[in-house]
Amino acid sequence: MAITILAAVAQAGCGDSPTDPSDPSPGLRGGVLATFDVSGETFRVWFTDPGAIRAVLLVRDGESRATIPIGPLRRGSGPGAHNAPWSWHLDPANVRMAEVAIELCDGRPSYLQAHLNEFITTVEQYCPWGARLVIVDDRRP
């Protein structure tokens, strides 16, 4: 699994500027921003819980099969608009990584977007089974 690690990018000076177009959420600090692909569609998850951060880093390093991000859904693209253009995000403090999840919360990001009210009010979480971690941007000090 090819994973791009952006930690070295900050040392080179990229991503530090709030106007840097390559930085999807320039104001985010103190966590890990992970990009996932689901059947050709991407979405981002902002992880702030130390245990969840360790879990996503283990996936990045090929040391865990818990590849499904799962967590409570919130309206809006999230802190720093990190999940734009989607109008939803996973709660950064409560998202986790799992090996398995129920089918009810599975789907492509566009399916979730099209059925957002149902997901927010009834399903209450998102857990795309086919999620593949593609980028890890470690923004911790």
C-alpha positions in Angstrom: 0.0 0.0 0.0 1.5 3.3 -1.1 1.2 6.0 1.5 2.5 9.5 1.2 3.9 10.9 4.4 3.9 14.7 4.5 5.9 15.2 7.8 9.0 16.1 5.9 7.1 18.7 3.8 6.8 21.0 6.8 10.6 20.9 7.2 11.0 22.0 3.6 8.8 25.0 4.3 5.7 23.8 2.4 2.4 23.8 4.1 3.5 26.4 6.7 1.9 29.4 5.1 -1.8 30.0 5.6 -2.0 30.9 1.9 -0.2 27.7 0.7 -2.7 26.1 -1.8 -1.1 22.7 -1.2 -2.2 22.7 2.4 -5.8 21.7 2.6 -6.3 23.0 6.2 -3.6 25.4 7.1 -4.9 26.2 10.6 -5.0 22.7 11.9 -2.3 21.9 14.5 -2.0 19.4 17.3 -3.3 16.3 15.5 -3.0 14.1 12.4 -4.9 14.8 9.2 -5.5 11.6 7.3 -6.8 11.3 3.7 -8.7 8.2 2.8 -9.8 6.9 -0.6 -13.1 5.0 -1.0 -13.7 3.7 -4.5 -12.0 6.7 -6.2 -13.5 9.3 -3.8 -11.4 10.9 -1.0 -12.3 12.4 2.3 -10.2 13.6 5.2 -10.3 12.8 8.9 -8.7 15.1 11.6 -7.5 12.9 14.5 -6.9 14.6 17.9 -7.3 11.6 20.3 -3.8 10.2 21.2 -5.0 6.6 21.0 -6.6 7.2 17.6 -3.5 8.9 16.4 -1.4 5.9 17.4 -3.9 3.6 15.6 -3.8 5.6 12.3 0.0 5.7 12.4 0.1 1.9 12.8 -2.0 1.6 9.7 0.4 4.0 7.9 3.3 1.9 9.0 1.7 -1.4 7.8 1.4 -2.7 11.4 -2.3 -2.8 11.8 -5.3 -4.1 9.9 -7.7 -1.6 11.6 -8.1 0.3 8.3 -11.7 1.6 8.7 -12.1 5.1 10.2 -15.3 5.1 12.3 -16.8 7.9 14.3 -19.7 10.2 15.0 -20.8 12.4 12.1 -21.0 16.1 12.4 -22.4 18.7 10.0 -20.0 21.0 8.2 -16.6 20.3 6.6 -14.9 20.4 10.1 -12.2 22.4 11.8 -10.2 24.2 9.2 -12.6 23.0 6.6 -10.4 19.9 6.5 -13.1 17.7 4.8 -14.1 20.1 2.1 -15.8 19.9 -0.3 -18.0 17.5 1.8 -20.5 19.2 4.2 -19.8 16.6 6.9 -16.9 15.4 9.0 -16.1 12.8 11.7 -15.8 14.1 15.2 -12.0 14.6 15.7 -12.0 13.7 19.4 -14.0 10.5 18.9 -13.0 8.9 15.6 -11.3 5.5 15.9 -9.8 2.9 13.5 -11.5 -0.5 13.3 -10.9 -3.8 11.5 -14.7 -4.4 11.1 -17.8 -2.4 11.3 -21.6 -2.7 10.7 -22.8 -2.3 7.1 -25.3 0.4 8.0 -22.6 3.0 8.3 -20.7 1.9 5.1 -20.7 3.8 1.8 -18.8 6.1 -0.5 -18.4 9.7 0.7 -20.8 10.9 -2.1 -23.5 8.4 -0.9 -23.1 9.8 2.7 -23.4 13.4 1.2 -26.5 12.5 -0.7 -28.1 10.9 2.4 -26.6 13.3 5.0 -29.8 13.9 7.1 -30.4 10.1 7.4 -26.8 9.5 8.3 -26.7 12.3 10.9 -30.0 11.5 12.6 -30.3 7.8 12.2 -27.0 6.1 11.5 -25.0 8.8 13.4 -21.6 7.5 12.3 -19.6 6.7 9.2 -17.5 3.6 8.6 -16.5 3.0 5.0 -15.3 -0.6 4.7 -13.3 0.1 1.6 -11.4 3.0 3.0 -7.7 3.0 2.1 -5.3 5.4 3.9 -3.4 7.4 1.2 -1.9 10.4 3.0 -0.9 11.0 6.6 -0.1 14.6 7.6 1.3 14.6 11.1 0.7 18.1 12.6 1.7 17.5 16.1 4.5 19.5 17.7 
